[in-house]
Amino acid sequence: MKKGIYAGSFDPPTNGHVWMIKQGARIFDALIVAIGTNLEKEYAFSLDTRVEMLKSITKSYRNTTVETFENQFLVNYARSVEAAYILRGIRSESDYEYERVMRHINSDLDPNIITIFLIPPREIAGISSSFVKSLIGPKGWKKTIKKYVPQPVYEKFSEKFRKRARAGATS
């Protein structure tokens, strides 16, 4: 059985992540969408909310599960769940340089785990979670981000920032 891992912080999941998950579900017999946590990073969405969003997004892929991991190298996590492949996306030259170095480090740690790189289509290649978060705030932001995130993520953004707007109005 070919088992792969597609890992990230997914804060928030974007249409680019969805494309990668779809491709991973086609390539592998089993795909784990693994949410990594970094205790030093501040997230827009809680881990539970990110898990919920990804489970909603991946529910149509029967061979896909959503899991979390913390405080370990991705390659070690892959070994612990008996995955032989790590799936990574490359959107730009800077992504390539970073991922190339990580692939070599992962190979140093476990040469039996193979990294597979995919390049997303042009229309979603420039979209990152950070980019999406940077769009929040100005008038019309909801209409703008709707193009870049799946519906469950859009709904979570709307809910989160609607509550914030109400809280600010009552302060």
ABEGO torsion letter per residue (X at the ends): XBBBBBBEAGOBBBAAAAAAAAAAAAABABBBBBBBBBAABBBABBAAAAAAAAAAAAAABAABBBBBBBGBBAAAAAAAAGBABBBBBBABAAAAAAAAAAAAAAAAABAABBBBBBBBBAAAAABBAAAAAAABGBBGAAAAAAAABBAAAAAAAAAAAAAAAAAAAAX
